[in-house]
Structure formats: structure tokens, C-alpha cells
């Protein structure tokens, strides 16, 4: 990671003052920004490629010589609070848009491109974009506490985990249904068929039972 950035600790204070200077001179917004800066204090750094960077531990790095420092900070703040592991997904996008709207940033094309970087562009339909704009506007209408920022990411993580767990169970249950339903139909036909002799019925019954049990056990224990 040393190739990605060089820390400039002597410029940390200068960076904080510059970010505050770009904030609208509204006491409520200044107070909110102050809370953000206390919890997620940015560090000045010379970055190889981007104006800002959020590390895996949610440390925010910003190049103090780049323009639009408040916008860059809010972008990286969205990464830090919802979780850097989410990248530029819809959760990040809604949070970043809400922060931009909250701090009255009039962002140009360059700023919007920065939200996704060139390596993470995603096609967003007009319908999805309208929903995203509506949600972000609603969130920006009132203060967004630091705790609420983190909770949004945690809630999204819990939802993703629940969906992944459901998909995992579905991958087990579907094969069981595909195997189990025909097997049960076959067993039922054998058990209730009056045309089969008793000796054949007694011979097939344990074989079918063993096959079904073995199949279910294999599906449950396979990696």
C-alpha cells in the first residue's frame, strides 16, 4: 500500500481547516461536520491516483492539494461509514448523495464520475436513479448523526447476510426436492401397488430407504 499513498502528517491540521472552510456557513451543518471530523478524522496524504482514499480500517486519506476537499471528504466518509468492502454499490451511492445534498454541494460531471471511479461504473436505469434520488433527498432533509451513518451500513450487511443464508439453504433444499419427490412417488407406488409380490416388496423397501438416506446425507455434508 506504500505505493498508493505517502502520509503528510504535518498537513493534517491544514486539511481539516480547508474542509471546514468549504462547508456552508450554517451552524447546524458546521456542527454536523464537526462530529464527522471527530469520528472519522481525515489524514493528509499524497495519493498516487485519487483525490481521496478510504482504507480497509475506514481510515480516510485526502490529498490536501486537490480541489473540492469537502466533496472528497464526504465521498470517503460514505465509504468509511457504510463499509469500504461495499465499494460503490447502491448503499454507498445513496449515502454519498444524501451527504452531498445535506451540505448543498453543486457537483459537476467530474464529481459525479468520481463517485464511481472509472473502474466501478454501473449501469443505473432511470427508475433506479429516481428511487436513489428520492431516498437521498429524504435522508438529507434532516441531520444525519454519525451513529445513523454507521447503522445504515450495518443494516445493509445484515440484509446481505440474510439473503446469502437463504440462497445457501435454497441450494440444499432444491436438490433434495428434485431427488426426494420422485423417490417418494416411487416408494408410494411400490408400497401401495397390489400387483407386486410380497417378497419383492420386502426386498425393495430397505434398498429405497438406504438410497434416500444416503442421498440426503451427502447433500447435507458436501462442501
MOBEL-V158812 format. One record per residue. RES is the residue in three letters. SS is DSSP state (@ for helix, = for strand, . for the rest). D_LAST is the distance of its C-alpha to the last C-alpha in Angstrom with 2 decimals. Layout:
# MOBEL-V158812
res->(RES	RES)
ss->(SS	SS)
d_last->(D_LAST	D_LAST)
This chain:
# MOBEL-V158812
res->(UNK	UNK	UNK	UNK	UNK	UNK	UNK	UNK	UNK	UNK	UNK	UNK	UNK	UNK	UNK	UNK	UNK	UNK	UNK	UNK	UNK	UNK	UNK	UNK	UNK	UNK	UNK	UNK	UNK	UNK	UNK	UNK	UNK	UNK	UNK	UNK	UNK	UNK	UNK	UNK	UNK	UNK	UNK	UNK	UNK	UNK	UNK	UNK	UNK	UNK	UNK	UNK	UNK	UNK	UNK	UNK	UNK	UNK	UNK	UNK	UNK	UNK	UNK	UNK	UNK	UNK	UNK	UNK	UNK	UNK	UNK	UNK	UNK	UNK	UNK	UNK	UNK	UNK	UNK	UNK	UNK	UNK	UNK	UNK	UNK	UNK	UNK	UNK	UNK	UNK	UNK	UNK	UNK	UNK	UNK	UNK	UNK	UNK	UNK	UNK	UNK	UNK	UNK	UNK	UNK	UNK	UNK	UNK	UNK	UNK	UNK	UNK	UNK	UNK	UNK	UNK	UNK	UNK	UNK	UNK	UNK	UNK	UNK	UNK	UNK	UNK	UNK	UNK	UNK	UNK	UNK	UNK	UNK	UNK	UNK	UNK	UNK	UNK	UNK	UNK	UNK	UNK	UNK	UNK	UNK	UNK	UNK	UNK	UNK	UNK	UNK	UNK	UNK	UNK	UNK	UNK	UNK	UNK	UNK	UNK	UNK	UNK	UNK	UNK	UNK	UNK	UNK	UNK	UNK	UNK	UNK	UNK	UNK	UNK	UNK	UNK	UNK	UNK	UNK	UNK	UNK	UNK	UNK	UNK	UNK	UNK	UNK	UNK	UNK	UNK	UNK	UNK	UNK	UNK	UNK	UNK	UNK	UNK	UNK	UNK	UNK	UNK	UNK	UNK	UNK	UNK	UNK	UNK	UNK	UNK	UNK	UNK	UNK	UNK	UNK	UNK	UNK	UNK	UNK	UNK	UNK	UNK	UNK)
ss->(.	.	.	.	=	=	=	.	@	@	@	@	@	@	@	@	@	@	@	@	@	.	.	.	.	.	@	@	@	@	@	@	@	@	@	@	@	@	@	.	.	.	=	=	=	=	=	.	.	.	.	=	=	=	.	.	.	.	.	=	=	=	.	.	.	.	.	.	@	@	@	@	@	@	@	@	@	@	@	@	@	@	.	@	@	@	.	.	.	@	@	@	@	@	@	@	@	@	@	@	@	@	.	.	.	.	.	.	@	@	@	@	@	@	.	.	.	@	@	@	.	.	.	.	.	@	@	@	@	@	@	@	@	@	@	@	@	@	@	@	.	.	.	.	.	@	@	@	@	@	@	@	@	@	@	@	@	@	@	@	@	@	@	@	@	@	@	@	@	@	@	@	@	@	@	@	@	@	@	@	@	@	@	@	@	@	@	@	@	@	@	@	.	.	.	.	.	@	@	@	@	@	@	@	@	@	@	@	@	@	@	@	@	@	@	@	@	@	@	@	@	.	.)
d_last->(34.23	37.82	38.37	37.57	40.22	43.10	43.89	47.49	47.95	51.73	51.25	48.98	52.00	53.36	50.07	50.03	53.65	53.07	50.20	52.39	55.32	53.42	52.58	54.93	57.64	56.59	56.48	53.44	51.43	52.63	51.48	48.01	47.74	48.95	46.12	43.54	45.10	45.08	41.40	40.19	42.94	42.78	43.53	45.73	44.24	45.05	42.09	41.46	40.67	40.52	43.04	40.42	36.98	34.56	32.53	29.07	30.87	32.99	36.05	38.31	40.27	43.20	45.74	49.09	50.97	49.15	50.62	49.29	47.96	47.53	45.49	43.30	42.87	41.88	39.32	37.70	38.15	36.03	33.26	33.68	33.73	30.94	28.75	28.87	25.16	26.18	28.38	30.90	29.15	31.11	30.99	32.56	35.03	36.32	36.77	38.56	40.81	41.71	42.73	44.78	46.56	47.13	48.86	50.76	49.55	50.93	48.34	49.05	46.98	46.07	44.72	42.61	41.15	40.33	38.12	35.54	36.51	36.67	33.03	31.62	33.85	32.46	34.38	35.52	37.31	40.68	39.35	36.52	39.04	41.47	38.98	38.10	41.83	42.59	39.97	40.97	44.64	44.11	42.33	45.11	47.85	47.52	46.63	42.97	42.56	40.29	38.21	37.82	36.57	33.74	32.94	32.45	29.64	28.04	28.36	26.75	23.79	23.39	23.65	21.04	18.60	19.52	19.08	15.62	14.67	16.41	14.72	11.22	12.76	14.54	11.64	10.77	14.51	15.79	14.23	15.37	18.75	19.05	18.54	20.12	23.29	24.51	23.73	25.69	28.44	28.68	28.86	31.46	33.49	33.55	34.44	37.17	38.54	42.06	42.40	39.96	41.54	40.45	39.40	36.88	35.58	35.08	33.30	30.81	29.96	27.91	26.20	25.04	23.90	21.87	20.19	19.33	17.98	15.84	14.41	13.72	12.09	9.68	8.81	8.50	6.41	3.86	0.00)
